[in-house]
Amino acid sequence: MPKYNKLVRDKVPRLISSEQRNCSVRKLNGSELMMALRKKMLEEAKEFERAGDMDELADILEVIYAYLKAKGIEFSEIGANQDE
């Protein structure tokens, strides 16, 4: 079985299983999760740079939401950290 070592959405393993294929997953926590989310953000930003479409922008936003959730931060708090 190929090894991908990729951060995936929760539903991806179920989709793979529904196609009668096997996969193994490991839940990341703490600093390991934060590192994986930062890496995923860069990956998605590069894809947006290449494609420039809304799907890639939505992927970036999804990573932002996941990062904030892992840090226990509300999305509304981001505005307080923006430069005016």
Secondary structure, DSSP 8 states (H G I E B T S, - for coil): ---------THHHHHHHHTT---------HHHHHHHHHHHHHHHHHHHHHH--HHHHHHHHHHHHHHHHHHT--GGGGGGGS--
